[in-house]
Amino acid sequence: LDVAATSLSMAGLEPDSELDGVNLIPFLNDEKGGDPHETLFWRFWQQAAVREGNFKYMTAGDREFLFNVASAEHENKNLIGEYPGKAKAMRKKLELWARELKTPGIPNKGLKNEKEWFNHYFGLVNPDSH
């Protein structure tokens, strides 16, 4: 969501109060120190995710994933069954963040545009569907 605020700044335009996000330029050119966000959140199509430290929790349609992005498996192994408490806590943070957006909520419809991509990368393809 920071792309819009950053793009407006780079174009020399004033911030738009209708948009969510932070202008990243002051962080990139060292006008501001530290990180613009302690926790990263995003939404795209029927996906929403939160990344905190090495863990990333993601919803995609009716599917949920938890990844350790620093592990060898990166985003190829869903750890939600191994860390249900971590997944629940991260989902709660994602829900709280999504409530504060100009257009609130977490997408909860079935996968559309990203269905083929998810099936390919997460091995969710039905062998009979080829």
N, C-alpha and C positions, 0 to 999 in steps of 0.2 A: 504494500500500500504506500510505501515511501516513494515509489517511482513517480507518481503524479506530482507530489509536492516538490520533489527534486527537479523534475522536468520543468515545472512552472518557474522555479528559481533560475534554472539555466537559460530559460527563454527570456528572462528579465521581467517576468510577470509577477503580479502580487499573488500571495497565497489565496487559495479559494476555500472559504469556510465550509463549503459543501463536501469537501474531500477529506478523507482520513489520511494519515501519514505524516512523516517528518521529512523536512528537507535535509538530505544527507551531505550536501556540499560543505557546510562548515566542519563536519567531521572528517571529510576527505582532504580538505586543505589545511587542517590543523588549527582552524579558528576555534574549534571546540575540542576538548579532550575527552577521553573515555569512549564508551560505546553509546550509540544513539538509543539502544534498547538493551535491557538486561535479558529479555526473553523475546524471541521472534515469533510473530503470528502471521498467518496469511490465509486468504480464501481465493479460490479460483474454480470456476465452473461448479462442480458438485464436490469440491474438495475443501477442506480446511485443515490447518496444521498449526502446531506450536513446537518450537524448538527451544530447549533449555539445556544448557551444557551439552553433553554428548547425546542426549535423548531427543527424539522427535516423535510426537504423537500425531497421527493423521486420521481423519475420517474421509472416506470416499464413498459417496452414496450410502449404502447401509453397512459398509465394511469399516473396520477400525484396525489401525496398525500402530505398533510401537517399535521403533528402531533405535539401536545404539549406532549412531553414525560414525563413531570412532572405532568400531569393531571391524574385524576383517570382513564380516558379512555386510557391513554398511547398511544399505536399505534393501537387502535381499533376504533377510530373515526377520519375520514378524515375531517380536518378543512379548506380545501382549499376554500370552498364556503364562509366561515366566514371571512377569512383573505386573500383575493386575492392579496392585495398589498404585504403582507409578503411573500406569495408564489412566486410572480413575482421577488421580490428582491433576494430571496434565489436561485431561478432558475438561475438568472443572475450570481451570485457568482459561482454556480456549473458549468455553461458554461465557465466562465473565467478560473476556475481551470482546467477544462478538456482540454482546448486549450493548456495549458502549459505542458501536459504530454508527455512522450516519444511517446506514441501511443495516439494522441489526440482524443477528441470527447466523446459524450454521446451516449450510446447504444440507438438505436431507432427502432429496429426490434421488432416484436411481441414476447410475452412471450413464452418460450419453456420449459426449465427445471423447472422453478419456477412457471409455470402456475397453477398447482394443489395446490401448497402451498399458492399462493396469493388468489386463489378462496376460499380456506378453511378459512384462517385467516381474510380475509377482506369481507367475506360473498358475494363473487361475483359469486357464483355458480348458474347456471341456474337450477331451480328445475326439469326441464324435462331431465337434463343430468345425473341424478343418475342412 
